[in-house]
Amino acid sequence: MPTTDSLLAQLGANASDSDYLIRNPGEIHFILRGLMLKNKLLALNFRQPGDFILTSLLDIDGEDGQLVLDYGGDTRLCQRALEEDRMICSTAHEQVKIQFACTGLRKIRYNEKDAFSAALPDALLRIQRRESFRIATPQINPLKCVITLPSGNAPATVEVTLADISCGGMAIVGFEPMIELEPGQTFPKCRLVLPNAGTITFAMQIRGVFPYTLKNGQTRKRAGCEFMDMPDNVMALVQRYITALERDRNARLRGLM
């Protein structure tokens, strides 16, 4: 059986990533099935840097231990791939890096089209850096953040809606026309109720303001905010909420299987 170090080496990782190496077959199957259901693009990487084939997961046969992958459009690269003893498949979803080794690659027919077949991996690298991991917040019953404005402003506070959140900051919408936000602005008194986690108070800085278009064609603004000097106990509540939100989302995904 391959050692952890050899598996990490195969995936181009290092010892600091060992905590992210998944060996449980059920968890590997769950992650791969999630990629398949979301029709995520995967890169089949050659040993030479820069050479890869874009593909996607078409099927997972747990009983036979096989994956079915979409055949690339470049015939020359596809033939090269069939001559490789091992390729590294990689993708990223919501800032989560996923890598696994593809071995035993061969050409098959699947749904009357050319496809790749590869051995189901026995290890998978899933690197989720919590300090940068950002997750969308619910659209139904959205989170509301109350921002205290500088003295002399009317109104004294404004309530905005969260679009996503991470341990480093959040994105907000719904602040127009009450307030005009600009990069560099700081707000030392903000309050946010995190369901099943608690109420946090914090300071934040506006890092960027970007336009976006609604389905009806109207244009609105979205602001990216960075938490400032957040205490560890407050950060722990944010982390607890993110973990619970991701757990609920994964449970819903399992329900679709």
N, C-alpha and C positions, 0 to 999 in steps of 0.2 A: 504494500500500500504506500502511495507517495507520502512523503513527509510534508508538514505545513510549509517549511522553507522551500521545498521543491515546487509545490503548488503555487506559492507566491511568485517564485522565479518564472514559472511558466506564464503567469499572468502579467509579468512586467511590474510586479508590486515589490514592496519591501517589508521588513519586519514590523515597521510601525503600523502596517495595515492588517496584521494578523488577526486582530480582534474583529475584523469585518469579513473574514473568510467563513463561508457557510458550507457545512458538510451534510446537514440534515436533508435527506432526499425529499421529504414532504415540503420543507420550506423552499428548497430549490425549485420543485415543481410549481409551487404557488407563485413564486416570483416570475418564473418563465411564462406561466399561464397569464399572469397580469400583463406582461409585455405583449403577448399574443393578442389578448382581448383589446388592448389599446392600439394595436397595429403599429407598434413603435418601430422606427427604422433602426437597424443594427448595422454595425460596420464589421465585416470580416477582414481582419488585418493580416497582411503578409509580414514576413520577418523584416523586409525592407521598409524603413519608415516612409510613410506617405502613400504606400500602395494598399488599397482596400477595395472591397466590394460592398455596396449598399444592399441590404437584404432585409427580410422580416420573417418572423416566426409564423408558419402556416399551420403546424400541427405538432402535438407532443404525444408520443406513444410511450406511456410509462411502462407497459407490459413488455414491449420489445426493447425498451431503453433507447429510443431513437427520437431525434428532432427532425422536422421537415422545415427547410428554409427556402425562401423565394430565390430563384435562380437569377443571377445578375444579368445585366444587359450587355456586358462586354464579354464576348465569347473567348477572347484571348486570356483575360484575367480569370474567367471561370475555369478554363482548362488548366491554368497555373495552379488554381486553388485545389483542383482534384489531385495534383501531384504533390501537394504538401502533406506532411505527416501530422501537422498540428497548426491550427490557426486560432487567433484570439478574437472572440466576438465581444464587442463592446457597445454600450449605449449609455445614455443619461436621461433621467426622467425627474423633473422637478429638483435638479441639482443633486440627484443621487446617481453615483457612478456605478455601473454594473458591468462586470467582465466575467467571461468564462471561456474555457478552452474547447475548441471544436476539433474532434479527432474522428478518423474513419470517414472523412468526407467522400461522398460518392454522388453520382448523378442518377436521378430516378425520374419517373413520371408521376405527377400528382395532380389529380383533377384535369387530366389531359394536357398538362403543361410540364415543361422541364422544371426540376427542383433539385435542391441539395438535400441529402440525408446525412446526419451526423450523430455520433453517440451522445446520449443524454449525459451532460457533465456530472461528475461526482463531487465537484466543488465549484463554488461561485463566489466572486468577490463583490460585495455590496457596500460601498463606502458612502455613508451618509454623515457628512460633517454638520453636526447640529448647530454650530455657530453660524452657518450660512444657509442651512436648509430652510426653505420658505414654503409655506403651505397656504393654500387658498382657504379663506374663512367662509362660513355658511352664507348663502345668499338669502335663505329663508331665516328670519329672525337674526339678521346680521349683527355683528358686534358694533357697539357704539363707543367712541372715545370722546370724552369731554376735555376740551382744551381751554385753559384759562388764558385769556388775552392780556397783553400788557395794560397796566393801569391807565385809565382814561379812555379806553375803548368802550364802545357800546355796540353790541352787548358785551358783557364782561366775560362770557364764555360762549363757546360754539361747540355743537355736537357734530361729529363727523363719523362716517361709516368706514369700517375696515374692509379692504379687499383681500389682503393676505398678511401673514405675520411670520416672523422668524425670531431667533434669539438675539438678532442684531438690530431688528427694527420692524417696520410695518409699512404697508401702502394704504393710503386713505383716499376716499372719494367723498363726494357730497358736501364739500366745503364752500361751493359756490352757491349764491353770490354773497354769502355772509362775510367771507374773508378772502383776501387775495394772498396766496402763499408764494414765496420766492425762495430759491436755494440759499442756504446760509442762515435763515431765520431760526431762532431757538425759542422753545416754549418750556420753561422750567416747571410748570405745574399742569400735568395731564393726568387724567384718571380713566381707567378702563376696567370693566367688570369681565372677568374670564369665567365662563360657566364651569362649575364643579372644580374651580381652582382658587378663585378669590379675586378681590379687588386690588389693583396695583396703582400706585401713583409714581410718576416718573417724569424725567425731562427728555426732550427730544429735539433733534435738529432736522430741518427740511434739507434733503440732499438733492432733490430734483423734482421738477413739475413737468408732466408730460400730457399732451392731449390724447384722447382716445374717442372712438366713434361708437355710439350706441346702435342697436339693431334698427332703430327708426331713422338713422342717419344723423341724429343730433351729435354735436361734439361736446365733450366734457373734459375736465382735467383730473389727473391722478397724481398724487404726491408721494414720493418715497421718503420715509422718515427713518432716522437712525436714533436708537436709544442712547442716552448719554449718561455715563457713570452709573449704570444701574446696579444696585446692591445685589449680592449673591442670593439673598432670600427672595427678592423680587424676581430675579432671573429664573430661580427655581420654579416659581409659579407659572412663568411663561413657558418654560420647558414642559411642565406638567400638562398644561393645556395643549401644546403642540402634540405631545405624545398621545393624549386622549383623542384628539381630532384625527390623527393618523390611524389610530386603532379603529375608530368608528368607520373611517373610510375604507380600510382594509376589510372590515366585516361586511360592508355593503358589497365590496368586490367579490368576496367569497359567495355571497348570496346570488350572484349572477352566474356562478359556475354550475 
